[in-house]
Amino acid sequence: MCGITGFNWEDKKLLKSMTDVLSHRGPDSHGIYSDKVISLGHRRLAIIDLSKKGHQPMIYEHKNKKVIITYNGEVYNFQEIKNELEKKGY
């Protein structure tokens, strides 16, 4: 099981510390994202997708907008979601 940390302010030192404490939850990869609005940390336990494409937090930028997510789980209908987003121009 992965480990997720986060809060709604910017403090990279605290975020790194919190994420490091969860190293036993995700030894395969780790990442952090922090700006003035949100801070997210992730420790990854790779089970299905062993590639670096599963690195989190995931950041997507489109038309001057940014979406940042981190999650623990498996998206089984990823192909349907991909097709729907492509139809909408993403």
MOPAC internal coordinates of N, CA, C and O (Angstrom, degrees):
PM7 1SCF
backbone

  N    0.0000 0     0.00 0     0.00 0    0    0    0
  C    1.4461 1     0.00 0     0.00 0    1    0    0
  C    1.5240 1   108.66 1     0.00 0    2    1    0
  O    1.2310 1   120.50 1   -42.70 1    3    2    1
  N    1.3068 1   116.66 1   137.30 1    3    2    1
  C    1.4599 1   122.79 1   179.91 1    5    3    2
  C    1.5256 1   110.97 1   -74.80 1    6    5    3
  O    1.2310 1   120.99 1    -6.53 1    7    6    5
  N    1.3229 1   115.71 1   173.47 1    7    6    5
  C    1.4560 1   121.67 1   174.71 1    9    7    6
  C    1.5147 1   109.70 1  -124.81 1   10    9    7
  O    1.2310 1   120.32 1   -43.58 1   11   10    9
  N    1.3243 1   117.00 1   136.42 1   11   10    9
  C    1.4626 1   122.51 1  -177.72 1   13   11   10
  C    1.5226 1   109.20 1  -126.93 1   14   13   11
  O    1.2310 1   120.82 1   -44.56 1   15   14   13
  N    1.3279 1   116.03 1   135.44 1   15   14   13
  C    1.4594 1   121.95 1   175.68 1   17   15   14
  C    1.5220 1   108.59 1  -128.05 1   18   17   15
  O    1.2310 1   120.65 1   -20.87 1   19   18   17
  N    1.3230 1   116.37 1   159.13 1   19   18   17
  C    1.4510 1   118.33 1   176.35 1   21   19   18
  C    1.5131 1   113.35 1   172.53 1   22   21   19
  O    1.2310 1   121.73 1   -19.11 1   23   22   21
  N    1.3217 1   114.30 1   160.89 1   23   22   21
  C    1.4578 1   122.80 1   176.16 1   25   23   22
  C    1.5161 1   108.19 1  -162.69 1   26   25   23
  O    1.2310 1   120.15 1    -7.19 1   27   26   25
  N    1.3261 1   117.32 1   172.81 1   27   26   25
  C    1.4711 1   120.55 1  -172.42 1   29   27   26
  C    1.5284 1   113.22 1  -105.77 1   30   29   27
  O    1.2310 1   120.46 1  -135.36 1   31   30   29
  N    1.3203 1   116.73 1    44.64 1   31   30   29
  C    1.4582 1   122.84 1   170.62 1   33   31   30
  C    1.5245 1   107.36 1  -152.66 1   34   33   31
  O    1.2310 1   120.59 1    -6.49 1   35   34   33
  N    1.3213 1   116.48 1   173.51 1   35   34   33
  C    1.4608 1   121.10 1  -176.77 1   37   35   34
  C    1.5252 1   110.29 1  -100.28 1   38   37   35
  O    1.2310 1   120.94 1   -59.06 1   39   38   37
  N    1.3234 1   115.81 1   120.94 1   39   38   37
  C    1.4655 1   122.46 1   174.65 1   41   39   38
  C    1.5265 1   107.02 1  -160.56 1   42   41   39
  O    1.2310 1   120.70 1   -93.62 1   43   42   41
  N    1.3266 1   116.26 1    86.38 1   43   42   41
  C    1.4657 1   120.86 1  -174.91 1   45   43   42
  C    1.5248 1   112.65 1   -63.43 1   46   45   43
  O    1.2310 1   120.11 1   144.94 1   47   46   45
  N    1.3253 1   117.39 1   -35.06 1   47   46   45
  C    1.4636 1   120.06 1   179.99 1   49   47   46
  C    1.5325 1   110.58 1   -64.58 1   50   49   47
  O    1.2310 1   120.25 1   133.18 1   51   50   49
  N    1.3284 1   117.12 1   -46.82 1   51   50   49
  C    1.4621 1   121.32 1   177.85 1   53   51   50
  C    1.5265 1   110.69 1   -63.78 1   54   53   51
  O    1.2310 1   120.37 1   136.37 1   55   54   53
  N    1.3222 1   116.89 1   -43.63 1   55   54   53
  C    1.4592 1   121.40 1  -179.64 1   57   55   54
  C    1.5248 1   111.15 1   -60.14 1   58   57   55
  O    1.2310 1   120.28 1   134.10 1   59   58   57
  N    1.3285 1   117.07 1   -45.90 1   59   58   57
  C    1.4656 1   120.77 1   178.55 1   61   59   58
  C    1.5211 1   110.66 1   -61.69 1   62   61   59
  O    1.2310 1   120.19 1   136.01 1   63   62   61
  N    1.3207 1   117.25 1   -43.99 1   63   62   61
  C    1.4633 1   121.58 1   179.53 1   65   63   62
  C    1.5301 1   111.17 1   -61.09 1   66   65   63
  O    1.2310 1   120.56 1   133.74 1   67   66   65
  N    1.3263 1   116.53 1   -46.26 1   67   66   65
  C    1.4664 1   120.64 1   179.61 1   69   67   66
  C    1.5253 1   111.15 1   -62.37 1   70   69   67
  O    1.2310 1   120.56 1   137.82 1   71   70   69
  N    1.3258 1   116.54 1   -42.18 1   71   70   69
  C    1.4618 1   121.19 1  -178.31 1   73   71   70
  C    1.5263 1   110.74 1   -68.82 1   74   73   71
  O    1.2310 1   120.25 1   141.18 1   75   74   73
  N    1.3275 1   117.12 1   -38.82 1   75   74   73
  C    1.4675 1   120.95 1   178.38 1   77   75   74
  C    1.5259 1   112.09 1   -63.38 1   78   77   75
  O    1.2310 1   120.28 1   143.47 1   79   78   77
  N    1.3345 1   117.08 1   -36.53 1   79   78   77
  C    1.4689 1   121.00 1   179.62 1   81   79   78
  C    1.5311 1   110.78 1   -60.36 1   82   81   79
  O    1.2310 1   120.22 1   152.23 1   83   82   81
  N    1.3270 1   117.19 1   -27.77 1   83   82   81
  C    1.4619 1   121.42 1  -178.43 1   85   83   82
  C    1.5291 1   113.25 1   -92.45 1   86   85   83
  O    1.2310 1   119.75 1  -161.45 1   87   86   85
  N    1.3229 1   118.09 1    18.55 1   87   86   85
  C    1.4686 1   120.63 1  -176.30 1   89   87   86
  C    1.5248 1   112.72 1   -57.60 1   90   89   87
  O    1.2310 1   120.09 1   149.24 1   91   90   89
  N    1.3160 1   117.44 1   -30.76 1   91   90   89
  C    1.4684 1   120.37 1   178.75 1   93   91   90
  C    1.5307 1   112.35 1   -68.77 1   94   93   91
  O    1.2310 1   120.19 1   162.31 1   95   94   93
  N    1.3310 1   117.25 1   -17.69 1   95   94   93
  C    1.4651 1   121.56 1  -179.27 1   97   95   94
  C    1.5262 1   112.21 1   -85.04 1   98   97   95
  O    1.2310 1   120.55 1   159.20 1   99   98   97
  N    1.3287 1   116.55 1   -20.80 1   99   98   97
  C    1.4530 1   119.34 1  -178.17 1  101   99   98
  C    1.5106 1   111.09 1  -155.66 1  102  101   99
  O    1.2310 1   120.02 1   -93.72 1  103  102  101
  N    1.3319 1   117.56 1    86.28 1  103  102  101
  C    1.4563 1   120.70 1  -176.09 1  105  103  102
  C    1.5292 1   114.51 1   -80.81 1  106  105  103
  O    1.2310 1   119.57 1   170.47 1  107  106  105
  N    1.3351 1   118.43 1    -9.53 1  107  106  105
  C    1.4610 1   120.67 1  -171.73 1  109  107  106
  C    1.5241 1   114.54 1   -83.87 1  110  109  107
  O    1.2310 1   120.29 1   153.01 1  111  110  109
  N    1.3228 1   117.05 1   -26.99 1  111  110  109
  C    1.4602 1   120.31 1  -177.02 1  113  111  110
  C    1.5222 1   108.50 1  -167.89 1  114  113  111
  O    1.2310 1   120.97 1   -21.74 1  115  114  113
  N    1.3128 1   115.74 1   158.26 1  115  114  113
  C    1.4604 1   119.77 1   173.73 1  117  115  114
  C    1.5200 1   109.00 1  -150.87 1  118  117  115
  O    1.2310 1   121.23 1   -25.44 1  119  118  117
  N    1.3260 1   115.25 1   154.56 1  119  118  117
  C    1.4491 1   120.01 1   178.98 1  121  119  118
  C    1.5116 1   110.57 1  -159.69 1  122  121  119
  O    1.2310 1   121.18 1   -22.96 1  123  122  121
  N    1.3353 1   115.35 1   157.04 1  123  122  121
  C    1.4575 1   120.65 1   176.69 1  125  123  122
  C    1.5252 1   109.22 1  -136.25 1  126  125  123
  O    1.2310 1   121.21 1   -27.35 1  127  126  125
  N    1.3220 1   115.30 1   152.65 1  127  126  125
  C    1.4557 1   122.92 1   172.53 1  129  127  126
  C    1.5145 1   106.98 1  -137.89 1  130  129  127
  O    1.2310 1   120.60 1   -45.85 1  131  130  129
  N    1.3251 1   116.46 1   134.15 1  131  130  129
  C    1.4589 1   119.68 1   179.64 1  133  131  130
  C    1.5237 1   109.91 1  -147.97 1  134  133  131
  O    1.2310 1   120.95 1   -46.74 1  135  134  133
  N    1.3216 1   115.80 1   133.26 1  135  134  133
  C    1.4606 1   121.73 1   170.17 1  137  135  134
  C    1.5257 1   107.43 1  -140.46 1  138  137  135
  O    1.2310 1   119.56 1    11.76 1  139  138  137
  N    1.3152 1   118.44 1  -168.24 1  139  138  137
  C    1.4664 1   121.06 1  -175.55 1  141  139  138
  C    1.5336 1   113.18 1   -69.09 1  142  141  139
  O    1.2310 1   119.98 1   164.74 1  143  142  141
  N    1.3344 1   117.64 1   -15.26 1  143  142  141
  C    1.4606 1   122.05 1  -174.53 1  145  143  142
  C    1.5275 1   113.11 1  -104.70 1  146  145  143
  O    1.2310 1   120.26 1   143.54 1  147  146  145
  N    1.3275 1   117.11 1   -36.46 1  147  146  145
  C    1.4704 1   119.86 1  -173.04 1  149  147  146
  C    1.5247 1   111.12 1  -150.02 1  150  149  147
  O    1.2310 1   121.33 1   -29.83 1  151  150  149
  N    1.3107 1   115.07 1   150.17 1  151  150  149
  C    1.4648 1   122.28 1   174.63 1  153  151  150
  C    1.5214 1   108.09 1  -131.08 1  154  153  151
  O    1.2310 1   120.50 1   -53.50 1  155  154  153
  N    1.3344 1   116.65 1   126.50 1  155  154  153
  C    1.4579 1   122.21 1  -179.32 1  157  155  154
  C    1.5222 1   110.15 1  -130.43 1  158  157  155
  O    1.2310 1   120.90 1   -43.63 1  159  158  157
  N    1.3174 1   115.88 1   136.37 1  159  158  157
  C    1.4548 1   121.65 1   175.67 1  161  159  158
  C    1.5155 1   109.95 1  -127.62 1  162  161  159
  O    1.2310 1   120.68 1   -28.93 1  163  162  161
  N    1.3290 1   116.31 1   151.07 1  163  162  161
  C    1.4609 1   120.00 1  -177.41 1  165  163  162
  C    1.5248 1   110.42 1  -145.59 1  166  165  163
  O    1.2310 1   120.69 1   -45.71 1  167  166  165
  N    1.3274 1   116.29 1   134.29 1  167  166  165
  C    1.4668 1   123.78 1   169.97 1  169  167  166
  C    1.5168 1   106.06 1  -112.32 1  170  169  167
  O    1.2310 1   120.20 1   -53.73 1  171  170  169
  N    1.3179 1   117.22 1   126.27 1  171  170  169
  C    1.4654 1   121.02 1  -171.27 1  173  171  170
  C    1.5218 1   112.50 1  -106.19 1  174  173  171
  O    1.2310 1   121.68 1   -47.98 1  175  174  173
  N    1.3147 1   114.40 1   132.02 1  175  174  173
  C    1.4554 1   122.71 1   168.32 1  177  175  174
  C    1.5236 1   105.73 1  -110.39 1  178  177  175
  O    1.2310 1   120.49 1   -77.57 1  179  178  177
  N    1.3351 1   116.68 1   102.43 1  179  178  177
  C    1.4628 1   121.70 1  -176.09 1  181  179  178
  C    1.5247 1   109.89 1   -78.78 1  182  181  179
  O    1.2310 1   120.88 1   -57.02 1  183  182  181
  N    1.3317 1   115.93 1   122.98 1  183  182  181
  C    1.4650 1   120.60 1  -179.66 1  185  183  182
  C    1.5265 1   110.75 1  -120.20 1  186  185  183
  O    1.2310 1   119.71 1   125.49 1  187  186  185
  N    1.3178 1   118.16 1   -54.51 1  187  186  185
  C    1.4678 1   121.79 1  -178.23 1  189  187  186
  C    1.5291 1   110.21 1   -91.74 1  190  189  187
  O    1.2310 1   120.34 1   117.57 1  191  190  189
  N    1.3235 1   116.95 1   -62.43 1  191  190  189
  C    1.4670 1   122.35 1  -179.21 1  193  191  190
  C    1.5197 1   108.31 1   -91.90 1  194  193  191
  O    1.2310 1   120.72 1   -75.49 1  195  194  193
  N    1.3151 1   116.23 1   104.51 1  195  194  193
  C    1.4594 1   120.69 1  -177.98 1  197  195  194
  C    1.5243 1   112.33 1   -88.00 1  198  197  195
  O    1.2310 1   120.07 1   178.15 1  199  198  197
  N    1.3365 1   117.47 1    -1.85 1  199  198  197
  C    1.4630 1   120.98 1  -177.67 1  201  199  198
  C    1.5297 1   111.26 1   -77.97 1  202  201  199
  O    1.2310 1   121.52 1   -10.45 1  203  202  201
  N    1.3180 1   114.70 1   169.55 1  203  202  201
  C    1.4662 1   120.84 1   177.87 1  205  203  202
  C    1.5298 1   111.72 1   -73.73 1  206  205  203
  O    1.2310 1   119.81 1   170.54 1  207  206  205
  N    1.3304 1   117.96 1    -9.46 1  207  206  205
  C    1.4698 1   120.84 1   178.67 1  209  207  206
  C    1.5230 1   111.70 1   -66.40 1  210  209  207
  O    1.2310 1   120.08 1   163.04 1  211  210  209
  N    1.3229 1   117.45 1   -16.96 1  211  210  209
  C    1.4537 1   121.15 1   178.58 1  213  211  210
  C    1.5143 1   113.92 1   -89.35 1  214  213  211
  O    1.2310 1   120.33 1  -175.56 1  215  214  213
  N    1.3485 1   116.98 1     4.44 1  215  214  213
  C    1.4692 1   121.16 1  -179.25 1  217  215  214
  C    1.5296 1   110.12 1   -60.99 1  218  217  215
  O    1.2310 1   120.89 1   -40.33 1  219  218  217
  N    1.3209 1   115.91 1   139.67 1  219  218  217
  C    1.4613 1   121.28 1  -178.90 1  221  219  218
  C    1.5168 1   110.59 1  -132.93 1  222  221  219
  O    1.2310 1   119.79 1   -18.40 1  223  222  221
  N    1.3150 1   118.00 1   161.60 1  223  222  221
  C    1.4530 1   129.16 1    -3.93 1  225  223  222
  C    1.5338 1   111.45 1   -60.44 1  226  225  223
  O    1.2310 1   121.42 1   -33.94 1  227  226  225
  N    1.3158 1   114.89 1   146.06 1  227  226  225
  C    1.4598 1   121.49 1   177.65 1  229  227  226
  C    1.5222 1   108.14 1   -91.58 1  230  229  227
  O    1.2310 1   121.31 1   -45.15 1  231  230  229
  N    1.3365 1   115.11 1   134.85 1  231  230  229
  C    1.4660 1   120.94 1  -177.27 1  233  231  230
  C    1.5231 1   108.39 1  -122.55 1  234  233  231
  O    1.2310 1   120.79 1   -51.59 1  235  234  233
  N    1.3205 1   116.10 1   128.41 1  235  234  233
  C    1.4542 1   121.88 1   178.82 1  237  235  234
  C    1.5180 1   108.28 1  -128.72 1  238  237  235
  O    1.2310 1   120.94 1   -52.22 1  239  238  237
  N    1.3372 1   115.81 1   127.78 1  239  238  237
  C    1.4628 1   120.63 1   177.99 1  241  239  238
  C    1.5203 1   109.35 1  -116.38 1  242  241  239
  O    1.2310 1   121.03 1   -44.56 1  243  242  241
  N    1.3468 1   115.63 1   135.44 1  243  242  241
  C    1.4546 1   121.49 1  -179.27 1  245  243  242
  C    1.5229 1   108.68 1  -152.37 1  246  245  243
  O    1.2310 1   120.67 1   -57.83 1  247  246  245
  N    1.3224 1   116.32 1   122.17 1  247  246  245
  C    1.4694 1   122.10 1   176.78 1  249  247  246
  C    1.5276 1   111.83 1    50.49 1  250  249  247
  O    1.2310 1   120.51 1  -125.73 1  251  250  249
  N    1.3093 1   116.62 1    54.27 1  251  250  249
  C    1.4685 1   123.79 1   177.85 1  253  251  250
  C    1.5215 1   114.15 1    62.60 1  254  253  251
  O    1.2310 1   119.84 1  -161.67 1  255  254  253
  N    1.3175 1   117.91 1    18.33 1  255  254  253
  C    1.4606 1   121.93 1   174.77 1  257  255  254
  C    1.5205 1   108.19 1  -119.34 1  258  257  255
  O    1.2310 1   121.29 1   -31.52 1  259  258  257
  N    1.3146 1   115.13 1   148.48 1  259  258  257
  C    1.4558 1   120.53 1  -177.38 1  261  259  258
  C    1.5235 1   109.56 1  -126.53 1  262  261  259
  O    1.2310 1   120.95 1   -44.12 1  263  262  261
  N    1.3284 1   115.78 1   135.88 1  263  262  261
  C    1.4599 1   122.46 1   175.30 1  265  263  262
  C    1.5230 1   107.15 1  -121.16 1  266  265  263
  O    1.2310 1   120.68 1   -51.93 1  267  266  265
  N    1.3232 1   116.30 1   128.07 1  267  266  265
  C    1.4602 1   122.07 1   179.51 1  269  267  266
  C    1.5196 1   107.62 1  -124.05 1  270  269  267
  O    1.2310 1   120.39 1   -53.33 1  271  270  269
  N    1.3382 1   116.86 1   126.67 1  271  270  269
  C    1.4628 1   119.74 1   177.29 1  273  271  270
  C    1.5223 1   110.45 1  -133.76 1  274  273  271
  O    1.2310 1   121.54 1   -26.51 1  275  274  273
  N    1.2868 1   114.67 1   153.49 1  275  274  273
  C    1.4547 1   122.57 1   167.49 1  277  275  274
  C    1.5194 1   106.14 1  -142.69 1  278  277  275
  O    1.2310 1   120.44 1   -40.88 1  279  278  277
  N    1.3066 1   116.77 1   139.12 1  279  278  277
  C    1.4607 1   119.54 1  -176.76 1  281  279  278
  C    1.5220 1   110.57 1  -155.11 1  282  281  279
  O    1.2310 1   121.48 1   -14.89 1  283  282  281
  N    1.3082 1   114.78 1   165.11 1  283  282  281
  C    1.4513 1   122.20 1   174.96 1  285  283  282
  C    1.5193 1   106.90 1  -123.52 1  286  285  283
  O    1.2310 1   120.33 1   -62.11 1  287  286  285
  N    1.2952 1   116.97 1   117.89 1  287  286  285
  C    1.4548 1   119.98 1   179.68 1  289  287  286
  C    1.5129 1   111.14 1   153.41 1  290  289  287
  O    1.2310 1   121.34 1     7.39 1  291  290  289
  N    1.3027 1   115.04 1  -172.61 1  291  290  289
  C    1.4583 1   122.35 1  -178.70 1  293  291  290
  C    1.5202 1   108.26 1  -126.43 1  294  293  291
  O    1.2310 1   120.32 1   -50.91 1  295  294  293
  N    1.3302 1   117.00 1   129.09 1  295  294  293
  C    1.4628 1   121.92 1   177.32 1  297  295  294
  C    1.5301 1   106.96 1   -96.54 1  298  297  295
  O    1.2310 1   120.54 1   -74.03 1  299  298  297
  N    1.3130 1   116.57 1   105.97 1  299  298  297
  C    1.4617 1   121.01 1  -175.39 1  301  299  298
  C    1.5172 1   113.03 1   -81.32 1  302  301  299
  O    1.2310 1   119.66 1   151.21 1  303  302  301
  N    1.3267 1   118.26 1   -28.79 1  303  302  301
  C    1.4665 1   121.02 1  -179.02 1  305  303  302
  C    1.5302 1   111.06 1  -100.02 1  306  305  303
  O    1.2310 1   120.73 1  -143.25 1  307  306  305
  N    1.3315 1   116.22 1    36.75 1  307  306  305
  C    1.4673 1   120.33 1  -176.55 1  309  307  306
  C    1.5207 1   112.29 1   -59.96 1  310  309  307
  O    1.2310 1   119.76 1   145.46 1  311  310  309
  N    1.3334 1   118.06 1   -34.54 1  311  310  309
  C    1.4622 1   120.12 1  -178.88 1  313  311  310
  C    1.5243 1   110.73 1   -67.33 1  314  313  311
  O    1.2310 1   119.80 1   138.35 1  315  314  313
  N    1.3180 1   117.99 1   -41.65 1  315  314  313
  C    1.4670 1   121.68 1   176.95 1  317  315  314
  C    1.5241 1   110.58 1   -62.05 1  318  317  315
  O    1.2310 1   120.58 1   135.46 1  319  318  317
  N    1.3098 1   116.49 1   -44.54 1  319  318  317
  C    1.4696 1   120.85 1   179.58 1  321  319  318
  C    1.5190 1   110.23 1   -62.94 1  322  321  319
  O    1.2310 1   120.34 1   136.03 1  323  322  321
  N    1.3299 1   116.95 1   -43.97 1  323  322  321
  C    1.4677 1   121.17 1   179.07 1  325  323  322
  C    1.5263 1   110.37 1   -59.33 1  326  325  323
  O    1.2310 1   120.30 1   132.04 1  327  326  325
  N    1.3299 1   117.02 1   -47.96 1  327  326  325
  C    1.4705 1   120.78 1  -179.55 1  329  327  326
  C    1.5253 1   111.67 1   -60.83 1  330  329  327
  O    1.2310 1   120.55 1   137.25 1  331  330  329
  N    1.3171 1   116.55 1   -42.75 1  331  330  329
  C    1.4663 1   120.91 1   179.82 1  333  331  330
  C    1.5300 1   111.34 1   -63.68 1  334  333  331
  O    1.2310 1   120.37 1   136.95 1  335  334  333
  N    1.3142 1   116.89 1   -43.05 1  335  334  333
  C    1.4670 1   120.35 1   179.23 1  337  335  334
  C    1.5223 1   111.41 1   -66.76 1  338  337  335
  O    1.2310 1   120.11 1   141.14 1  339  338  337
  N    1.3294 1   117.40 1   -38.86 1  339  338  337
  C    1.4645 1   120.32 1   178.16 1  341  339  338
  C    1.5294 1   111.02 1   -63.88 1  342  341  339
  O    1.2310 1   120.12 1   141.68 1  343  342  341
  N    1.3286 1   117.38 1   -38.32 1  343  342  341
  C    1.4704 1   121.11 1   177.15 1  345  343  342
  C    1.5248 1   111.18 1   -62.62 1  346  345  343
  O    1.2310 1   120.46 1   148.66 1  347  346  345
  N    1.3251 1   116.72 1   -31.34 1  347  346  345
  C    1.4593 1   121.59 1   179.79 1  349  347  346
  C    1.5264 1   112.52 1   -85.60 1  350  349  347
  O    1.2310 1   120.24 1  -179.34 1  351  350  349
  N    1.3280 1   117.14 1     0.66 1  351  350  349
  C    1.4536 1   120.52 1   175.28 1  353  351  350
  C    1.5150 1   115.86 1    95.57 1  354  353  351
  O    1.2310 1   119.85 1  -167.39 1  355  354  353
  N    1.3068 1   117.89 1    12.61 1  355  354  353
  C    1.4670 1   121.10 1   179.33 1  357  355  354
  C    1.5095 1   110.97 1   -95.74 1  358  357  355
  O    1.2310 1   120.10 1   180.00 1  359  358  357

